[in-house]
């Protein structure tokens, strides 16, 4: 990146997990002024929001906003409905930890902020390799939402801008994501990935998110900084 080149604003979805932390680091490296957006959506624990704040501060986000929405009102996911247990082991198909329409809702709200900021880029840390079977983490979804963004906004229709949904991790393995983040100086000790972390952010070590994270560090040859309870 040319040091004299103007920095462009970008909205980056930051969940507090290792994927979004890596995504934020990539956006910054690509020359963006980063505006981090997180969601309190009725998830099981707030530890990931505390992690998101740590990550946003450590990686130099110009602003970090937490929006409150109530996806728990609909239920249908182990992450928003306490009556549905988080599975502790690999699952087939779309798992019960899938939150209906979550990434669609998140990207729509990120799009609104991007229009206000004059940002043409929205970054999301979805991954289609180690993605646990979520349909809204696939390239086809990202491509479709980008088309919607350019059809449904003033910026896309009148502004002459081309709105882009950036998914730089979409084709990487978990190990590849971790290696990339390590190159960019991401401190993964700040992140929380566990579906059922305790209030202190300590991981269960048994859920699918913990399994993918642990296997990723092992495959990357990098020490796992996760705090397990």
C-alpha positions in Angstrom: 0.0 0.0 0.0 1.4 3.4 -1.0 1.8 5.4 2.2 0.7 8.6 0.3 -2.5 7.0 -1.1 -5.7 8.2 0.5 -7.3 5.7 2.9 -10.8 4.5 2.0 -13.5 3.8 4.6 -14.7 0.3 5.0 -17.3 -1.3 7.3 -16.0 -4.5 8.9 -18.2 -7.0 10.7 -16.4 -8.0 13.9 -17.9 -10.8 16.0 -14.9 -11.2 18.4 -13.8 -14.5 16.8 -10.6 -15.3 15.1 -12.1 -15.1 11.5 -13.4 -11.6 11.9 -10.2 -10.4 13.7 -8.2 -11.7 10.7 -10.6 -10.0 8.3 -10.2 -6.7 10.1 -6.4 -7.0 9.9 -6.7 -7.6 6.2 -8.9 -4.6 5.6 -6.5 -2.4 7.5 -3.5 -3.8 5.6 -5.3 -3.1 2.3 -5.4 0.6 3.2 -8.9 1.1 4.7 -10.0 3.2 7.5 -12.0 0.6 9.3 -15.3 1.0 11.0 -16.1 -2.1 13.1 -19.6 -3.3 13.5 -20.8 -5.9 16.0 -24.2 -7.2 17.0 -25.8 -8.0 20.3 -28.5 -10.2 18.8 -29.6 -12.4 21.7 -26.7 -14.8 21.5 -25.9 -17.1 24.4 -23.1 -15.0 25.9 -21.7 -11.5 25.8 -18.0 -12.7 26.0 -17.7 -12.4 22.2 -18.8 -8.7 22.3 -16.1 -8.0 24.9 -13.7 -9.8 22.6 -14.9 -7.7 19.6 -14.2 -4.5 21.5 -10.7 -5.7 22.3 -10.0 -6.7 18.7 -11.3 -3.4 17.3 -9.1 -1.4 19.6 -6.0 -3.6 19.1 -6.4 -3.5 15.3 -7.0 0.3 15.0 -10.6 0.6 14.1 -11.6 4.2 13.9 -14.9 3.4 15.5 -16.6 0.3 16.9 -20.4 0.2 17.2 -22.5 -2.5 18.8 -26.0 -2.7 17.4 -28.8 -4.4 19.4 -31.2 -6.5 17.5 -33.4 -9.4 18.8 -32.9 -12.5 16.7 -33.7 -14.5 19.8 -37.3 -13.4 19.4 -37.5 -16.0 16.6 -35.4 -18.7 18.1 -34.6 -21.6 15.9 -30.9 -21.8 16.8 -28.9 -23.2 19.7 -27.1 -19.8 19.8 -30.3 -17.9 20.6 -32.6 -20.4 22.2 -31.4 -21.9 25.6 -33.8 -24.8 25.1 -31.7 -26.1 22.2 -28.4 -27.6 23.2 -25.2 -26.8 21.5 -23.9 -30.0 19.9 -20.5 -31.2 21.2 -19.1 -32.9 18.2 -19.2 -32.8 14.4 -22.7 -32.5 12.8 -24.0 -33.3 9.3 -25.8 -30.7 7.2 -26.8 -27.3 8.5 -26.2 -27.5 12.3 -28.5 -26.2 15.0 -26.0 -23.5 15.7 -27.0 -21.8 12.4 -28.9 -18.6 13.2 -31.7 -18.0 10.6 -30.9 -15.1 8.3 -28.1 -13.8 10.6 -25.6 -12.8 7.9 -28.3 -11.4 5.7 -29.5 -9.2 8.5 -25.9 -8.2 9.5 -24.9 -7.3 6.0 -28.0 -5.3 5.5 -27.3 -3.2 8.5 -23.6 -2.9 7.6 -24.7 -1.7 4.2 -26.8 1.1 5.8 -23.8 2.3 7.7 -21.5 2.0 4.6 -23.9 4.3 2.7 -23.8 6.9 5.4 -20.0 6.7 5.6 -19.5 6.8 1.9 -17.8 3.4 2.1 -17.8 1.2 -1.0 -16.4 -1.9 0.8 -17.9 -4.1 3.5 -15.8 -6.9 4.9 -17.1 -10.1 6.4 -15.1 -13.0 7.7 -17.2 -15.9 6.2 -15.4 -19.1 5.2 -16.6 -21.8 2.9 -14.0 -24.4 3.7 -14.2 -24.9 7.5 -17.6 -23.3 7.7 -19.6 -25.8 9.7 -22.3 -26.1 7.0 -23.8 -22.6 7.2 -25.5 -21.6 3.9 -24.8 -17.9 4.5 -21.1 -18.4 4.4 -20.8 -19.5 0.8 -19.5 -17.5 -2.1 -22.9 -17.7 -3.9 -24.5 -15.9 -1.0 -21.8 -13.2 -0.9 -22.1 -12.7 -4.7 -25.9 -12.5 -4.5 -25.9 -10.0 -1.6 -23.4 -7.8 -3.5 -25.9 -7.7 -6.4 -28.7 -6.7 -4.0 -26.5 -4.0 -2.5 -25.9 -2.4 -5.9 -29.6 -2.6 -6.8 -31.2 -1.4 -3.5 -29.1 1.6 -2.5 -28.8 5.2 -3.6 -25.0 4.8 -3.6 -25.4 1.9 -6.1 -28.1 3.4 -8.3 -27.3 7.1 -8.4 -23.9 7.5 -6.8 -21.9 5.8 -9.5 -20.1 3.7 -6.8 -19.7 0.0 -7.0 -20.5 -1.5 -3.6 -18.4 -4.5 -2.8 -18.8 -7.3 -0.2 -15.3 -8.4 0.6 -14.9 -12.0 1.9 -11.1 -12.4 1.9 -11.2 -15.6 4.0 -13.9 -17.4 2.0 -11.5 -19.9 0.3 -9.0 -20.4 3.1 -8.8 -23.3 5.6 -8.8 -22.5 9.3 -5.1 -23.0 9.4 -4.6 -20.7 6.4 -6.7 -18.0 8.2 -4.6 -18.3 11.3 -1.3 -18.1 9.4 -2.5 -15.0 7.5 -3.6 -13.3 10.8 -0.3 -14.2 12.4 1.6 -12.5 9.5 -0.5 -9.4 10.2 0.1 -9.4 13.9 -3.3 -10.5 15.1 -3.3 -11.5 18.8 -5.7 -14.4 18.8 -5.6 -14.5 22.6 -8.0 -11.5 22.4 -10.6 -13.5 20.5 -13.4 -15.8 21.6 -14.8 -18.5 19.2 -16.6 -20.9 21.5 -20.4 -21.2 21.1 -20.8 -21.5 24.9 -18.0 -19.6 26.4 -18.4 -18.5 30.0 -18.6 -14.9 31.1 -14.8 -14.7 31.3 -14.5 -15.9 27.7 -13.2 -19.3 28.6 -14.0 -21.9 26.0 -15.7 -25.2 26.5 -13.3 -27.1 24.2 -16.1 -29.4 23.0 -18.3 -27.5 20.6 -17.8 -27.4 16.8 -16.3 -23.9 16.9 -13.8 -25.0 19.5 -12.9 -28.1 17.5 -12.3 -26.2 14.3 -10.3 -23.5 16.1 -8.1 -26.1 17.9 -7.5 -28.1 14.7 -6.7 -24.9 12.9 -3.9 -23.9 15.3 -2.5 -27.4 15.2 -2.5 -27.5 11.4 -0.9 -24.0 11.3 1.8 -25.1 13.6 1.0 -22.1 15.9 0.4 -22.4 19.7 -3.3 -22.2 20.6 -3.8 -19.2 23.0 -7.4 -20.2 23.8 -8.3 -20.2 27.4 -10.2 -23.4 28.1 -12.2 -23.9 31.3 
